[in-house]
């Protein structure tokens, strides 16, 4: 009885950890945002809405994301940028086409992250279902007579084994997600100087509307 209960606690904790991982916010299609507001204002922030789906890509503070959403008109393509304390809105088709090309590698990686996140979520649901079944068996074991304990213990052991297999799969998916996250950060660094050049050209041509 003590051994089975201990196994249940370990497996349930494992399931909860996996569910937490699976339900964590997934920034699909987004480059890592600059989280600290104390960073220098000359750091480029950019948020790009490529189409009418409402999905966005870019890199910036939380305030930048909120402001870009507020400035967007309808579902048309739209680019918000901020640098050196000045913010701009760009709707010029040629500039947006260049922005879309720059963001294409991050967008593709974001799709892969989203698919992986959905897979993690499904595994988390299966782990949660196993955890509930383990809990049900534990309650039965608490009320069972000694001759019933062996069969219930075997069932509990099988559930623990399946939970362990799912946990290993979840761990592998987590490692892949972390690898994709590192690649997303690398792509964001590659995109930044390209966006700086794009913004400078848009300002020079007068197609960047100042919104400060």
C-alpha positions, 0 to 999 in steps of 0.5 A: 500500500505504501509503495503504490501510494508513493508511486502514485504521488510521483506519477501525479507530480510528473503529470502535473509538470507535463501539463504545466509545460504543455499549457505554457504560453506559446509565442507562435510565429513571434521572435523573442521580445525585449522584456526589460523596459530599462533597455536603451530606447535606441534598440529597434522594435518591430511588429509586423502583421503580414495578412488578415489572419491577425497573426503577428511577428516581431521583436519588442516590448509588451507596450510595443505589441499593445500599441501596434495592435491599437494602431492597426487599421482593420486586417490590412498588412501593417508594420510598426517600428520604434527606434531612438524613441520614435515610432512609425507606422508603415503601410507601403506595399513594397516595404511590407513585401520586403518585411515579409521576406525578412520575416519568412524564416521566423514565420516558418519556424513559428509554425513548427513551434506551434505544431510542436506545442499542440503535440505537447498539449495532446501529450499533456491531456493523455498524462492528465487522464492517466493521472486521474485513473491513478487517483481512482485506483488509489481510492479503490486501494484505500478501501480494498481488502488484502486479496484485492490489493495485488490486482490493483497494485498491478494496475497501478504499476502499469499506469505508472509505466505508461505515465513514465513513457509519456513523460519521456516523450514530453521531455523529448518534445520539450528539448526540441521546443527549446532548440527551436526557441534558440533558433528563433532567437538567432533568426531575430538577431539576423533580422534586426539589421535588415529591419534597421536598413528597411526602416531607414529606407522607408523614412528616407522615401517618406513612406514611414508615418511618424506616430509619436 
